Amino acid sequence: MESPTHYTRGSIEVWDFIRDQDLNYHLGNAIKYVCRAGFKDASSKTEDLKKAIHYLENELQHTPTISVPPRASYGVPYPVWDTECDEQPDYATGFDR
């Protein structure tokens, strides 16, 4: 089956990009509508962009807002960092040269 021309511009089809990036339903649809805006039908550009915004707003509504600051040491997030080692010397970098 041949894909519509408004999805086949460039070197990769939109659905291949969405799949390659492992995007969920809402983000995938936002990308789809941004990519086809003005190309499926020149008069539908505004509607396609509004649809993309709609999907992005829905994604934002369902995205947790919990922000975990990275640790100063190599940017390891707190949930991954073993707090029992906080007071231990850093043996990997503490050797005499």
Z-matrix of the N, CA and C atoms (Angstrom, degrees):
N
C 1 1.448
C 2 1.529 1 109.27
N 3 1.292 2 116.64 1 132.11
C 4 1.455 3 121.72 2 -178.71
C 5 1.531 4 110.09 3 -86.02
N 6 1.337 5 115.66 4 133.64
C 7 1.465 6 120.95 5 179.98
C 8 1.523 7 110.76 6 -76.17
N 9 1.333 8 117.17 7 150.81
C 10 1.470 9 120.48 8 176.77
C 11 1.529 10 110.76 9 -62.72
N 12 1.306 11 117.16 10 150.18
C 13 1.467 12 121.53 11 -176.93
C 14 1.532 13 112.78 12 -63.54
N 15 1.342 14 117.68 13 -27.84
C 16 1.467 15 118.61 14 -179.72
C 17 1.533 16 111.96 15 -73.61
N 18 1.337 17 118.91 16 -5.06
C 19 1.463 18 122.26 17 174.88
C 20 1.519 19 112.38 18 -112.46
N 21 1.323 20 117.73 19 -1.21
C 22 1.467 21 119.63 20 -174.34
C 23 1.526 22 113.13 21 -116.57
N 24 1.313 23 118.16 22 18.57
C 25 1.462 24 120.46 23 175.76
C 26 1.527 25 108.52 24 -72.67
N 27 1.291 26 117.86 25 150.94
C 28 1.459 27 120.97 26 177.83
C 29 1.522 28 112.19 27 79.87
N 30 1.318 29 115.92 28 -165.53
C 31 1.458 30 120.64 29 -173.67
C 32 1.528 31 113.55 30 -95.05
N 33 1.336 32 118.51 31 -4.95
C 34 1.453 33 121.22 32 -179.28
C 35 1.532 34 108.56 33 -141.97
N 36 1.322 35 116.02 34 140.17
C 37 1.466 36 119.24 35 177.79
C 38 1.527 37 109.22 36 -74.16
N 39 1.304 38 115.45 37 150.37
C 40 1.464 39 121.27 38 -176.80
C 41 1.530 40 111.13 39 -56.23
N 42 1.321 41 118.02 40 -46.67
C 43 1.466 42 118.18 41 -177.23
C 44 1.516 43 112.25 42 -67.76
N 45 1.333 44 118.20 43 -28.19
C 46 1.461 45 120.42 44 174.83
C 47 1.525 46 110.40 45 -68.39
N 48 1.348 47 117.08 46 -39.71
C 49 1.460 48 120.98 47 176.62
C 50 1.528 49 110.71 48 -63.87
N 51 1.321 50 116.79 49 -46.01
C 52 1.465 51 121.49 50 -179.74
C 53 1.524 52 110.09 51 -59.41
N 54 1.313 53 116.66 52 -44.94
C 55 1.465 54 121.56 53 179.24
C 56 1.527 55 110.58 54 -66.13
N 57 1.344 56 117.62 55 -44.39
C 58 1.452 57 122.47 56 -179.79
C 59 1.526 58 111.39 57 -59.45
N 60 1.328 59 116.38 58 -37.44
C 61 1.463 60 121.46 59 -178.94
C 62 1.523 61 113.07 60 -86.17
N 63 1.334 62 116.66 61 -2.90
C 64 1.466 63 123.02 62 179.09
C 65 1.535 64 111.50 63 55.87
N 66 1.342 65 114.88 64 44.16
C 67 1.459 66 120.24 65 -179.33
C 68 1.523 67 110.71 66 -80.65
N 69 1.316 68 115.72 67 146.78
C 70 1.462 69 119.99 68 177.95
C 71 1.535 70 109.80 69 -77.46
N 72 1.330 71 115.35 70 -179.29
C 73 1.463 72 122.00 71 -175.21
C 74 1.530 73 112.67 72 -56.34
N 75 1.339 74 116.56 73 -49.81
C 76 1.460 75 119.77 74 -175.13
C 77 1.526 76 111.85 75 -69.12
N 78 1.317 77 118.08 76 -44.39
C 79 1.462 78 120.01 77 179.11
C 80 1.522 79 110.97 78 -67.24
N 81 1.325 80 116.74 79 -38.04
C 82 1.462 81 120.38 80 177.43
C 83 1.517 82 112.06 81 -61.69
N 84 1.321 83 116.34 82 -42.81
C 85 1.465 84 119.58 83 178.75
C 86 1.523 85 111.55 84 -67.73
N 87 1.326 86 117.60 85 -37.18
C 88 1.468 87 119.98 86 176.98
C 89 1.522 88 109.85 87 -60.39
N 90 1.327 89 117.07 88 -45.38
C 91 1.465 90 121.26 89 178.35
C 92 1.527 91 110.17 90 -61.53
N 93 1.333 92 115.71 91 -44.69
C 94 1.469 93 120.66 92 -179.57
C 95 1.526 94 110.87 93 -56.61
N 96 1.330 95 117.05 94 -48.39
C 97 1.461 96 120.04 95 -176.94
C 98 1.524 97 112.48 96 -71.01
N 99 1.325 98 117.99 97 -33.82
C 100 1.468 99 120.13 98 176.08
C 101 1.525 100 109.74 99 -65.32
N 102 1.318 101 116.69 100 -43.68
C 103 1.466 102 120.58 101 -177.15
C 104 1.527 103 112.95 102 -67.67
N 105 1.303 104 117.14 103 -33.11
C 106 1.471 105 118.18 104 -177.43
C 107 1.528 106 113.00 105 -93.97
N 108 1.332 107 118.18 106 -7.20
C 109 1.468 108 121.59 107 -177.30
C 110 1.522 109 110.94 108 -55.25
N 111 1.320 110 115.49 109 118.60
C 112 1.450 111 121.60 110 178.88
C 113 1.520 112 114.73 111 84.04
N 114 1.324 113 117.89 112 -5.98
C 115 1.459 114 120.03 113 -178.76
C 116 1.526 115 112.75 114 -105.65
N 117 1.339 116 117.40 115 -30.99
C 118 1.463 117 118.90 116 176.38
C 119 1.525 118 108.37 117 -69.22
N 120 1.329 119 114.65 118 -46.46
C 121 1.460 120 122.64 119 178.39
C 122 1.523 121 105.38 120 -153.95
N 123 1.305 122 117.18 121 120.38
C 124 1.468 123 121.05 122 -175.45
C 125 1.524 124 112.35 123 -53.80
N 126 1.323 125 117.01 124 -32.35
C 127 1.464 126 119.83 125 -178.31
C 128 1.531 127 112.30 126 -78.31
N 129 1.333 128 118.10 127 -8.96
C 130 1.465 129 120.17 128 -176.70
C 131 1.532 130 112.99 129 -99.32
N 132 1.340 131 117.66 130 7.65
C 133 1.464 132 120.16 131 -177.15
C 134 1.525 133 112.06 132 -56.57
N 135 1.307 134 117.23 133 -47.92
C 136 1.464 135 121.08 134 -179.68
C 137 1.523 136 111.14 135 -60.32
N 138 1.327 137 116.71 136 -45.27
C 139 1.475 138 120.39 137 179.69
C 140 1.523 139 111.30 138 -63.04
N 141 1.332 140 117.58 139 -42.36
C 142 1.464 141 120.43 140 179.18
C 143 1.525 142 111.00 141 -63.07
N 144 1.324 143 117.75 142 -41.36
C 145 1.465 144 120.52 143 178.65
C 146 1.527 145 111.56 144 -66.84
N 147 1.326 146 117.25 145 -37.00
C 148 1.467 147 120.36 146 176.04
C 149 1.526 148 110.64 147 -64.39
N 150 1.332 149 116.87 148 -38.70
C 151 1.465 150 120.28 149 177.55
C 152 1.523 151 110.43 150 -64.77
N 153 1.338 152 117.22 151 -41.42
C 154 1.466 153 120.73 152 177.50
C 155 1.525 154 110.51 153 -60.28
N 156 1.318 155 116.81 154 -44.18
C 157 1.468 156 121.58 155 177.95
C 158 1.518 157 110.32 156 -62.10
N 159 1.315 158 117.27 157 -41.02
C 160 1.465 159 122.11 158 178.75
C 161 1.532 160 110.37 159 -57.75
N 162 1.332 161 117.02 160 -46.53
C 163 1.463 162 120.47 161 -179.93
C 164 1.528 163 111.51 162 -67.75
N 165 1.325 164 117.85 163 -37.61
C 166 1.468 165 120.63 164 177.50
C 167 1.523 166 111.50 165 -66.85
N 168 1.337 167 117.14 166 -40.39
C 169 1.466 168 120.16 167 177.13
C 170 1.524 169 110.82 168 -63.19
N 171 1.327 170 116.77 169 -39.62
C 172 1.462 171 120.07 170 178.52
C 173 1.531 172 110.18 171 -65.24
N 174 1.315 173 116.69 172 -40.35
C 175 1.472 174 120.47 173 178.10
C 176 1.526 175 110.03 174 -62.60
N 177 1.324 176 116.88 175 -42.71
C 178 1.468 177 120.32 176 178.94
C 179 1.530 178 111.58 177 -62.49
N 180 1.320 179 117.14 178 -38.01
C 181 1.461 180 120.74 179 -179.80
C 182 1.524 181 111.72 180 -64.51
N 183 1.315 182 116.74 181 -25.91
C 184 1.463 183 120.47 182 -176.65
C 185 1.532 184 112.74 183 -110.00
N 186 1.326 185 116.36 184 17.24
C 187 1.454 186 121.61 185 177.64
C 188 1.519 187 108.75 186 -103.53
N 189 1.338 188 116.81 187 125.77
C 190 1.475 189 119.00 188 178.85
C 191 1.525 190 110.32 189 -60.36
N 192 1.322 191 115.26 190 142.61
C 193 1.467 192 119.82 191 -179.07
C 194 1.522 193 112.21 192 -100.16
N 195 1.324 194 117.06 193 9.44
C 196 1.461 195 120.52 194 179.26
C 197 1.524 196 108.13 195 -69.65
N 198 1.310 197 115.34 196 121.22
C 199 1.452 198 120.75 197 179.98
C 200 1.513 199 109.32 198 -108.63
N 201 1.316 200 116.50 199 124.61
C 202 1.456 201 121.46 200 178.93
C 203 1.520 202 107.48 201 -106.76
N 204 1.335 203 117.65 202 114.00
C 205 1.464 204 119.03 203 -179.50
C 206 1.530 205 110.47 204 -67.38
N 207 1.323 206 117.65 205 141.45
C 208 1.464 207 119.30 206 178.38
C 209 1.515 208 110.77 207 -71.72
N 210 1.322 209 116.66 208 153.24
C 211 1.462 210 121.30 209 175.20
C 212 1.518 211 108.14 210 -74.69
N 213 1.301 212 115.82 211 152.54
C 214 1.459 213 120.64 212 179.43
C 215 1.527 214 110.82 213 -64.79
N 216 1.324 215 117.22 214 -29.74
C 217 1.456 216 121.83 215 -176.73
C 218 1.523 217 110.54 216 -82.01
N 219 1.309 218 116.81 217 97.84
C 220 1.458 219 124.02 218 175.02
C 221 1.519 220 113.68 219 60.79
N 222 1.318 221 119.20 220 19.30
C 223 1.454 222 121.99 221 174.74
C 224 1.513 223 114.88 222 66.40
N 225 1.331 224 118.63 223 29.03
C 226 1.463 225 120.97 224 177.84
C 227 1.525 226 108.11 225 -77.40
N 228 1.345 227 119.54 226 122.43
C 229 1.461 228 121.34 227 -178.82
C 230 1.524 229 111.66 228 -63.86
N 231 1.318 230 117.53 229 149.19
C 232 1.454 231 122.37 230 -178.76
C 233 1.524 232 114.25 231 -54.01
N 234 1.347 233 120.24 232 -41.43
C 235 1.465 234 118.37 233 -179.08
C 236 1.526 235 113.36 234 -62.17
N 237 1.326 236 118.12 235 -21.37
C 238 1.465 237 121.56 236 -178.88
C 239 1.523 238 110.40 237 -93.23
N 240 1.321 239 117.14 238 -26.85
C 241 1.456 240 122.83 239 -173.81
C 242 1.525 241 110.85 240 -72.09
N 243 1.330 242 116.72 241 134.53
C 244 1.458 243 122.14 242 177.51
C 245 1.524 244 108.05 243 -85.24
N 246 1.326 245 117.05 244 105.45
C 247 1.470 246 121.22 245 -175.06
C 248 1.527 247 112.57 246 -67.67
N 249 1.320 248 117.92 247 -18.53
C 250 1.461 249 120.08 248 177.92
C 251 1.523 250 111.25 249 -65.10
N 252 1.304 251 117.87 250 -20.52
C 253 1.464 252 122.19 251 -177.34
C 254 1.524 253 112.92 252 -94.57
N 255 1.329 254 117.88 253 0.71
C 256 1.466 255 120.20 254 -175.51
C 257 1.527 256 113.03 255 -57.60
N 258 1.326 257 118.24 256 -37.93
C 259 1.463 258 121.30 257 -176.73
C 260 1.526 259 112.48 258 -94.00
N 261 1.312 260 117.59 259 0.36
C 262 1.468 261 121.75 260 -179.20
C 263 1.532 262 109.57 261 -81.42
N 264 1.364 263 116.79 262 148.00
C 265 1.469 264 117.88 263 174.73
C 266 1.531 265 110.34 264 -66.71
N 267 1.295 266 115.70 265 152.83
C 268 1.464 267 120.78 266 178.86
C 269 1.521 268 108.02 267 -87.39
N 270 1.322 269 115.27 268 95.72
C 271 1.463 270 119.97 269 -175.34
C 272 1.520 271 112.83 270 -67.45
N 273 1.316 272 117.70 271 -26.05
C 274 1.462 273 120.00 272 -178.61
C 275 1.534 274 112.06 273 -69.21
N 276 1.324 275 117.78 274 -29.50
C 277 1.458 276 120.09 275 -177.93
C 278 1.524 277 112.52 276 -117.60
N 279 1.335 278 118.62 277 -0.90
C 280 1.463 279 121.21 278 -174.26
C 281 1.507 280 115.05 279 -92.10
N 282 1.317 281 119.72 280 6.52
C 283 1.460 282 121.58 281 -179.34
C 284 1.517 283 111.50 282 -76.05
N 285 1.340 284 115.06 283 149.85
C 286 1.458 285 119.27 284 173.23
C 287 1.514 286 108.44 285 -71.18
N 288 1.291 287 116.46 286 147.19
C 289 1.481 288 119.59 287 179.57
C 290 1.488 289 111.03 288 -100.06
